[in-house]
């Protein structure tokens, strides 16, 4: 059912691109599929989604995910205030 709905929402070039994305990152493809299905159910889509529109959607999803969490591999330092130093003489 999910594939049938995606077939009616996406044009052939967009379906091929989404299939290539699924080969590399299945989680990413599922995320985009869920967004597309939600948009179709709420009536936000006007006609078939082209490859260019799919690329725009991918970029927007990437921007939203990068804002919500730190980049993978980045180091975040959390310093404690008011701690004891080894250099303190009592």
C-alpha angles and dihedrals in degrees: 000000000000092000092047092053091047090050090056093045100045129058118228097266092050091048090052092049092049090050090052090049089052090055091057101034118009092183091055091050091050090051092052092044090053091050092049093048092049090050091049093049093049093047097245093129119083106197128323122341113243127212091257091053090049090052090051090050090050091051092049092049090049092051092049093049094046091052094050098052136025117263116273111262095022120129120228118197120207112191123197118227123220096019127148120268123214089224094064115112116212 
